[in-house]
């Protein structure tokens, strides 16, 4: 996968991204499923969305935790520009998951939804997330992870898809304790939650 070509595609898409039918039929449903799994988490002070796109998930989070400091990073400048326009009271930066421009132990909660397969170095990205989490902070990762039977039908050229065990191993290698793994969309999306002890 060529990361520069990937970012270029998302820059082009940023102008119409909010109007895409995928928002309503796919991404919004994933966001809702992930946020349902977060029930019981105490109100975070500082929160990050990795691969935030236009800030759609963060807008939903704002409704739940109106006083949280919301931060989004995305490698596509066009997506970040659109997110800043839509949420001027939040912080957005052009950045990859592998090099998060935030201090150590500065966040309570981190999300990433359907961007993980685009990361150039997935393990490094999870290590960065662990670095910026405070002790007791949690990471919720949702990404495409077809069940083994369906893998033969999935085009792997669109990024690096990982199965449930691979994601669990990466969390553990990065120093995050896996709390749960659940599937959404008839198993198409895997949500992994981990905590920094």
Secondary structure as UniProt FT lines:
FT   HELIX           3..13
FT   TURN            14..16
FT   HELIX           17..19
FT   HELIX           21..22
FT   HELIX           23..27
FT   HELIX           28..37
FT   TURN            38..40
FT   STRAND          46..50
FT   TURN            53..55
FT   HELIX           56..64
FT   TURN            66..67
FT   STRAND          69..74
FT   HELIX           77..86
FT   TURN            88..89
FT   STRAND          91..94
FT   TURN            97..98
FT   TURN            104..105
FT   STRAND          107..113
FT   HELIX           116..118
FT   HELIX           122..132
FT   STRAND          133..144
FT   HELIX           148..151
FT   TURN            152..153
FT   HELIX           156..158
FT   HELIX           164..174
FT   STRAND          177..184
FT   TURN            185..188
FT   STRAND          189..195
//
